[in-house]
Amino acid sequence: MPVDLSIKRVPDVLVERLRKRAAMNHRSLQGELLAMLEEHVIQNDRLTLEQVIELNRAAGFRTPSESVEMIREDRDDPRRGEPR
């Protein structure tokens, strides 16, 4: 269930900048604030490229830079041509 939040004593300068941003995005002030919160919270939940690479390596996946080694291993495999 949605929760109502309130921010008190926001400086006038910040409110004006938020109003301008909301107008540029064709949103109400509340809509702009909600969009900003969603963007920030979701963005922080995303994995970094380094985290994705590390997870893939931990799972045993190889990177494209290792493709030459993979091809050579397959080519030089004495069982090559046998059914797997």
N, CA, C and O atoms as CSV, one atom per row, in Angstrom:
chain,resi,resn,atom,element,x,y,z
A,1,MET,N,N,0.844,-1.174,0.000
A,1,MET,CA,C,0.000,0.000,0.000
A,1,MET,C,C,0.892,1.241,0.000
A,1,MET,O,O,1.848,1.308,0.773
A,2,PRO,N,N,0.599,2.215,-0.847
A,2,PRO,CA,C,1.411,3.434,-0.901
A,2,PRO,C,C,1.410,4.190,0.426
A,2,PRO,O,O,0.451,4.136,1.197
A,3,VAL,N,N,2.497,4.884,0.662
A,3,VAL,CA,C,2.669,5.673,1.880
A,3,VAL,C,C,2.823,7.131,1.487
A,3,VAL,O,O,3.507,7.436,0.510
A,4,ASP,N,N,2.204,8.033,2.226
A,4,ASP,CA,C,2.372,9.469,2.002
A,4,ASP,C,C,3.623,9.931,2.738
A,4,ASP,O,O,3.806,9.626,3.917
A,5,LEU,N,N,4.477,10.663,2.045
A,5,LEU,CA,C,5.682,11.220,2.640
A,5,LEU,C,C,5.592,12.734,2.619
A,5,LEU,O,O,4.890,13.312,1.789
A,6,SER,N,N,6.303,13.369,3.529
A,6,SER,CA,C,6.298,14.826,3.592
A,6,SER,C,C,7.716,15.319,3.836
A,6,SER,O,O,8.452,14.752,4.644
A,7,ILE,N,N,8.093,16.381,3.131
A,7,ILE,CA,C,9.402,17.005,3.334
A,7,ILE,C,C,9.141,18.423,3.815
A,7,ILE,O,O,8.447,19.192,3.151
A,8,LYS,N,N,9.688,18.759,4.949
A,8,LYS,CA,C,9.441,20.076,5.548
A,8,LYS,C,C,10.650,20.982,5.378
A,8,LYS,O,O,11.788,20.523,5.279
A,9,ARG,N,N,10.376,22.270,5.347
A,9,ARG,CA,C,11.391,23.324,5.309
A,9,ARG,C,C,12.340,23.203,4.118
A,9,ARG,O,O,13.555,23.318,4.281
A,10,VAL,N,N,11.808,22.979,2.950
A,10,VAL,CA,C,12.628,22.906,1.736
A,10,VAL,C,C,12.969,24.342,1.326
A,10,VAL,O,O,12.066,25.171,1.215
A,11,PRO,N,N,14.223,24.652,1.102
A,11,PRO,CA,C,14.606,26.010,0.723
A,11,PRO,C,C,13.928,26.446,-0.582
A,11,PRO,O,O,13.736,25.643,-1.496
A,12,ASP,N,N,13.572,27.725,-0.647
A,12,ASP,CA,C,12.868,28.274,-1.811
A,12,ASP,C,C,13.635,28.023,-3.115
A,12,ASP,O,O,13.036,27.716,-4.146
A,13,VAL,N,N,14.947,28.156,-3.058
A,13,VAL,CA,C,15.764,27.969,-4.260
A,13,VAL,C,C,15.600,26.548,-4.800
A,13,VAL,O,O,15.474,26.351,-6.009
A,14,LEU,N,N,15.601,25.577,-3.919
A,14,LEU,CA,C,15.463,24.182,-4.320
A,14,LEU,C,C,14.060,23.909,-4.870
A,14,LEU,O,O,13.907,23.193,-5.860
A,15,VAL,N,N,13.054,24.473,-4.234
A,15,VAL,CA,C,11.677,24.303,-4.700
A,15,VAL,C,C,11.531,24.875,-6.107
A,15,VAL,O,O,10.892,24.260,-6.961
A,16,GLU,N,N,12.106,26.026,-6.352
A,16,GLU,CA,C,12.000,26.643,-7.675
A,16,GLU,C,C,12.686,25.786,-8.735
A,16,GLU,O,O,12.161,25.614,-9.836
A,17,ARG,N,N,13.841,25.259,-8.407
A,17,ARG,CA,C,14.529,24.392,-9.367
A,17,ARG,C,C,13.727,23.128,-9.639
A,17,ARG,O,O,13.667,22.667,-10.779
A,18,LEU,N,N,13.112,22.564,-8.607
A,18,LEU,CA,C,12.267,21.382,-8.787
A,18,LEU,C,C,11.042,21.706,-9.649
A,18,LEU,O,O,10.645,20.905,-10.496
A,19,ARG,N,N,10.455,22.867,-9.433
A,19,ARG,CA,C,9.296,23.275,-10.248
A,19,ARG,C,C,9.685,23.413,-11.723
A,19,ARG,O,O,8.943,22.992,-12.610
A,20,LYS,N,N,10.845,24.001,-11.972
A,20,LYS,CA,C,11.308,24.151,-13.360
A,20,LYS,C,C,11.554,22.782,-13.996
A,20,LYS,O,O,11.183,22.545,-15.146
A,21,ARG,N,N,12.173,21.903,-13.250
A,21,ARG,CA,C,12.432,20.550,-13.751
A,21,ARG,C,C,11.124,19.811,-14.034
A,21,ARG,O,O,10.994,19.134,-15.053
A,22,ALA,N,N,10.161,19.947,-13.128
A,22,ALA,CA,C,8.858,19.315,-13.322
A,22,ALA,C,C,8.179,19.860,-14.573
A,22,ALA,O,O,7.604,19.097,-15.349
A,23,ALA,N,N,8.240,21.156,-14.770
A,23,ALA,CA,C,7.616,21.769,-15.953
A,23,ALA,C,C,8.286,21.275,-17.232
A,23,ALA,O,O,7.607,20.992,-18.218
A,24,MET,N,N,9.604,21.172,-17.219
A,24,MET,CA,C,10.330,20.684,-18.399
A,24,MET,C,C,9.923,19.253,-18.746
A,24,MET,O,O,9.908,18.879,-19.919
A,25,ASN,N,N,9.596,18.459,-17.739
A,25,ASN,CA,C,9.223,17.060,-17.938
A,25,ASN,C,C,7.705,16.857,-17.988
A,25,ASN,O,O,7.219,15.726,-17.997
A,26,HIS,N,N,6.967,17.973,-18.019
A,26,HIS,CA,C,5.499,17.934,-18.087
A,26,HIS,C,C,4.905,17.102,-16.951
A,26,HIS,O,O,4.041,16.250,-17.161
A,27,ARG,N,N,5.393,17.375,-15.751
A,27,ARG,CA,C,4.920,16.670,-14.562
A,27,ARG,C,C,4.555,17.675,-13.489
A,27,ARG,O,O,4.972,18.833,-13.518
A,28,SER,N,N,3.764,17.195,-12.543
A,28,SER,CA,C,3.507,17.991,-11.350
A,28,SER,C,C,4.759,17.925,-10.480
A,28,SER,O,O,5.654,17.117,-10.728
A,29,LEU,N,N,4.814,18.770,-9.471
A,29,LEU,CA,C,5.953,18.744,-8.556
A,29,LEU,C,C,6.037,17.375,-7.878
A,29,LEU,O,O,7.121,16.804,-7.757
A,30,GLN,N,N,4.905,16.860,-7.443
A,30,GLN,CA,C,4.886,15.546,-6.801
A,30,GLN,C,C,5.299,14.451,-7.791
A,30,GLN,O,O,6.049,13.543,-7.433
A,31,GLY,N,N,4.818,14.536,-9.017
A,31,GLY,CA,C,5.189,13.555,-10.031
A,31,GLY,C,C,6.678,13.572,-10.327
A,31,GLY,O,O,7.295,12.524,-10.519
A,32,GLU,N,N,7.250,14.765,-10.364
A,32,GLU,CA,C,8.692,14.885,-10.621
A,32,GLU,C,C,9.494,14.301,-9.464
A,32,GLU,O,O,10.469,13.581,-9.681
A,33,LEU,N,N,9.087,14.609,-8.243
A,33,LEU,CA,C,9.785,14.067,-7.080
A,33,LEU,C,C,9.717,12.544,-7.053
A,33,LEU,O,O,10.709,11.879,-6.754
A,34,LEU,N,N,8.543,11.992,-7.364
A,34,LEU,CA,C,8.394,10.546,-7.384
A,34,LEU,C,C,9.273,9.919,-8.479
A,34,LEU,O,O,9.910,8.889,-8.257
A,35,ALA,N,N,9.299,10.545,-9.650
A,35,ALA,CA,C,10.133,10.047,-10.746
A,35,ALA,C,C,11.608,10.080,-10.352
A,35,ALA,O,O,12.348,9.145,-10.658
A,36,MET,N,N,12.038,11.134,-9.683
A,36,MET,CA,C,13.427,11.248,-9.251
A,36,MET,C,C,13.769,10.165,-8.224
A,36,MET,O,O,14.838,9.558,-8.290
A,37,LEU,N,N,12.872,9.931,-7.292
A,37,LEU,CA,C,13.096,8.893,-6.286
A,37,LEU,C,C,13.179,7.513,-6.936
A,37,LEU,O,O,14.070,6.725,-6.620
A,38,GLU,N,N,12.246,7.226,-7.845
A,38,GLU,CA,C,12.252,5.929,-8.526
A,38,GLU,C,C,13.551,5.728,-9.302
A,38,GLU,O,O,14.166,4.664,-9.237
A,39,GLU,N,N,13.958,6.753,-10.030
A,39,GLU,CA,C,15.184,6.656,-10.825
A,39,GLU,C,C,16.389,6.403,-9.940
A,39,GLU,O,O,17.224,5.551,-10.247
A,40,HIS,N,N,16.482,7.133,-8.852
A,40,HIS,CA,C,17.635,7.010,-7.966
A,40,HIS,C,C,17.651,5.658,-7.263
A,40,HIS,O,O,18.692,5.003,-7.205
A,41,VAL,N,N,16.532,5.243,-6.741
A,41,VAL,CA,C,16.477,3.983,-5.993
A,41,VAL,C,C,16.718,2.804,-6.925
A,41,VAL,O,O,17.479,1.898,-6.586
A,42,ILE,N,N,16.083,2.799,-8.091
A,42,ILE,CA,C,16.266,1.700,-9.040
A,42,ILE,C,C,17.696,1.673,-9.563
A,42,ILE,O,O,18.283,0.599,-9.701
A,43,GLN,N,N,18.260,2.831,-9.855
A,43,GLN,CA,C,19.628,2.895,-10.366
A,43,GLN,C,C,20.602,2.315,-9.349
A,43,GLN,O,O,21.553,1.633,-9.731
A,44,ASN,N,N,20.385,2.570,-8.076
A,44,ASN,CA,C,21.291,2.051,-7.056
A,44,ASN,C,C,21.145,0.548,-6.866
A,44,ASN,O,O,22.041,-0.098,-6.322
A,45,ASP,N,N,20.018,-0.016,-7.312
A,45,ASP,CA,C,19.814,-1.456,-7.204
A,45,ASP,C,C,20.453,-2.221,-8.353
A,45,ASP,O,O,20.572,-3.444,-8.282
A,46,ARG,N,N,20.860,-1.540,-9.393
A,46,ARG,CA,C,21.455,-2.195,-10.554
A,46,ARG,C,C,22.874,-2.628,-10.246
A,46,ARG,O,O,23.585,-1.988,-9.471
A,47,LEU,N,N,23.269,-3.723,-10.863
A,47,LEU,CA,C,24.641,-4.192,-10.715
A,47,LEU,C,C,25.568,-3.362,-11.588
A,47,LEU,O,O,25.184,-2.917,-12.670
A,48,THR,N,N,26.773,-3.160,-11.120
A,48,THR,CA,C,27.776,-2.500,-11.943
A,48,THR,C,C,28.318,-3.509,-12.953
A,48,THR,O,O,28.124,-4.714,-12.792
A,49,LEU,N,N,28.987,-3.028,-13.980
A,49,LEU,CA,C,29.591,-3.900,-14.975
A,49,LEU,C,C,30.587,-4.845,-14.309
A,49,LEU,O,O,30.647,-6.027,-14.649
A,50,GLU,N,N,31.356,-4.337,-13.376
A,50,GLU,CA,C,32.336,-5.161,-12.683
A,50,GLU,C,C,31.657,-6.282,-11.899
A,50,GLU,O,O,32.164,-7.403,-11.853
A,51,GLN,N,N,30.507,-5.981,-11.282
A,51,GLN,CA,C,29.771,-7.004,-10.534
A,51,GLN,C,C,29.225,-8.082,-11.467
A,51,GLN,O,O,29.252,-9.266,-11.131
A,52,VAL,N,N,28.733,-7.681,-12.625
A,52,VAL,CA,C,28.214,-8.651,-13.597
A,52,VAL,C,C,29.341,-9.559,-14.082
A,52,VAL,O,O,29.167,-10.775,-14.165
A,53,ILE,N,N,30.488,-8.977,-14.399
A,53,ILE,CA,C,31.635,-9.766,-14.861
A,53,ILE,C,C,32.059,-10.759,-13.787
A,53,ILE,O,O,32.316,-11.926,-14.082
A,54,GLU,N,N,32.131,-10.303,-12.556
A,54,GLU,CA,C,32.540,-11.186,-11.460
A,54,GLU,C,C,31.539,-12.323,-11.257
A,54,GLU,O,O,31.939,-13.464,-11.025
A,55,LEU,N,N,30.255,-12.024,-11.342
A,55,LEU,CA,C,29.238,-13.077,-11.216
A,55,LEU,C,C,29.356,-14.089,-12.347
A,55,LEU,O,O,29.212,-15.290,-12.120
A,56,ASN,N,N,29.616,-13.615,-13.564
A,56,ASN,CA,C,29.779,-14.515,-14.698
A,56,ASN,C,C,31.018,-15.394,-14.534
A,56,ASN,O,O,30.979,-16.589,-14.828
A,57,ARG,N,N,32.088,-14.817,-14.079
A,57,ARG,CA,C,33.307,-15.612,-13.870
A,57,ARG,C,C,33.089,-16.658,-12.786
A,57,ARG,O,O,33.531,-17.799,-12.918
A,58,ALA,N,N,32.409,-16.269,-11.722
A,58,ALA,CA,C,32.125,-17.214,-10.642
A,58,ALA,C,C,31.258,-18.367,-11.135
A,58,ALA,O,O,31.359,-19.485,-10.631
A,59,ALA,N,N,30.409,-18.093,-12.118
A,59,ALA,CA,C,29.542,-19.129,-12.686
A,59,ALA,C,C,30.266,-19.955,-13.740
A,59,ALA,O,O,29.703,-20.923,-14.252
A,60,GLY,N,N,31.512,-19.590,-14.079
A,60,GLY,CA,C,32.287,-20.362,-15.033
A,60,GLY,C,C,32.193,-19.886,-16.468
A,60,GLY,O,O,32.723,-20.545,-17.363
A,61,PHE,N,N,31.537,-18.764,-16.716
A,61,PHE,CA,C,31.452,-18.242,-18.074
A,61,PHE,C,C,32.784,-17.617,-18.468
A,61,PHE,O,O,33.526,-17.103,-17.631
A,62,ARG,N,N,33.060,-17.677,-19.748
A,62,ARG,CA,C,34.293,-17.081,-20.255
A,62,ARG,C,C,33.973,-15.809,-21.007
A,62,ARG,O,O,32.848,-15.604,-21.464
A,63,THR,N,N,34.977,-14.956,-21.131
A,63,THR,CA,C,34.800,-13.688,-21.831
A,63,THR,C,C,35.242,-13.823,-23.285
A,63,THR,O,O,35.997,-14.738,-23.614
A,64,PRO,N,N,34.784,-12.926,-24.161
A,64,PRO,CA,C,35.196,-12.987,-25.566
A,64,PRO,C,C,36.706,-12.946,-25.752
A,64,PRO,O,O,37.216,-13.507,-26.721
A,65,SER,N,N,37.424,-12.304,-24.861
A,65,SER,CA,C,38.878,-12.226,-25.003
A,65,SER,C,C,39.522,-13.607,-24.868
A,65,SER,O,O,40.669,-13.797,-25.273
A,66,GLU,N,N,38.806,-14.549,-24.315
A,66,GLU,CA,C,39.324,-15.907,-24.170
A,66,GLU,C,C,38.925,-16.806,-25.339
A,66,GLU,O,O,39.205,-18.005,-25.313
A,67,SER,N,N,38.284,-16.253,-26.351
A,67,SER,CA,C,37.765,-17.067,-27.448
A,67,SER,C,C,38.870,-17.787,-28.213
A,67,SER,O,O,38.677,-18.931,-28.625
A,68,VAL,N,N,40.015,-17.154,-28.413
A,68,VAL,CA,C,41.116,-17.796,-29.140
A,68,VAL,C,C,41.556,-19.041,-28.387
A,68,VAL,O,O,41.757,-20.098,-28.985
A,69,GLU,N,N,41.702,-18.916,-27.085
A,69,GLU,CA,C,42.100,-20.064,-26.265
A,69,GLU,C,C,41.055,-21.179,-26.353
A,69,GLU,O,O,41.408,-22.355,-26.444
A,70,MET,N,N,39.794,-20.818,-26.325
A,70,MET,CA,C,38.723,-21.814,-26.403
A,70,MET,C,C,38.754,-22.548,-27.745
A,70,MET,O,O,38.583,-23.766,-27.792
A,71,ILE,N,N,38.970,-21.813,-28.826
A,71,ILE,CA,C,39.026,-22.416,-30.163
A,71,ILE,C,C,40.216,-23.353,-30.264
A,71,ILE,O,O,40.098,-24.452,-30.806
A,72,ARG,N,N,41.369,-22.926,-29.743
A,72,ARG,CA,C,42.562,-23.779,-29.795
A,72,ARG,C,C,42.361,-25.056,-28.990
A,72,ARG,O,O,42.740,-26.143,-29.427
A,73,GLU,N,N,41.757,-24.915,-27.798
A,73,GLU,CA,C,41.493,-26.098,-26.975
A,73,GLU,C,C,40.600,-27.078,-27.721
A,73,GLU,O,O,40.850,-28.283,-27.714
A,74,ASP,N,N,39.575,-26.568,-28.353
A,74,ASP,CA,C,38.659,-27.433,-29.091
A,74,ASP,C,C,39.353,-28.057,-30.300
A,74,ASP,O,O,39.181,-29.247,-30.568
A,75,ARG,N,N,40.126,-27.272,-31.020
A,75,ARG,CA,C,40.815,-27.747,-32.220
A,75,ARG,C,C,41.841,-28.821,-31.877
A,75,ARG,O,O,41.991,-29.803,-32.605
A,76,ASP,N,N,42.547,-28.629,-30.762
A,76,ASP,CA,C,43.622,-29.538,-30.380
A,76,ASP,C,C,43.148,-30.716,-29.540
A,76,ASP,O,O,43.953,-31.570,-29.169
A,77,ASP,N,N,41.875,-30.774,-29.240
A,77,ASP,CA,C,41.331,-31.870,-28.427
A,77,ASP,C,C,41.444,-33.170,-29.198
A,77,ASP,O,O,40.907,-33.277,-30.301
A,78,PRO,N,N,42.140,-34.175,-28.639
A,78,PRO,CA,C,42.318,-35.440,-29.353
A,78,PRO,C,C,40.983,-36.158,-29.587
A,78,PRO,O,O,40.897,-37.004,-30.476
A,79,ARG,N,N,39.980,-35.851,-28.839
A,79,ARG,CA,C,38.669,-36.486,-29.003
A,79,ARG,C,C,37.829,-35.766,-30.051
A,79,ARG,O,O,36.675,-36.132,-30.276
A,80,ARG,N,N,38.391,-34.748,-30.691
A,80,ARG,CA,C,37.652,-33.967,-31.674
A,80,ARG,C,C,37.125,-34.882,-32.769
A,80,ARG,O,O,37.845,-35.748,-33.266
A,81,GLY,N,N,35.898,-34.690,-33.132
A,81,GLY,CA,C,35.273,-35.491,-34.163
A,81,GLY,C,C,34.518,-36.675,-33.588
A,81,GLY,O,O,33.682,-37.269,-34.268
A,82,GLU,N,N,34.806,-37.025,-32.337
A,82,GLU,CA,C,34.051,-38.099,-31.695
A,82,GLU,C,C,32.728,-37.539,-31.194
A,82,GLU,O,O,32.643,-36.359,-30.851
A,83,PRO,N,N,31.706,-38.367,-31.149
A,83,PRO,CA,C,30.433,-37.892,-30.592
A,83,PRO,C,C,30.608,-37.563,-29.108
A,83,PRO,O,O,31.308,-38.259,-28.372
A,84,ARG,N,N,29.956,-36.494,-28.704
A,84,ARG,CA,C,30.071,-36.067,-27.297
A,84,ARG,C,C,28.909,-36.524,-26.499
A,84,ARG,O,O,28.840,-36.255,-25.299
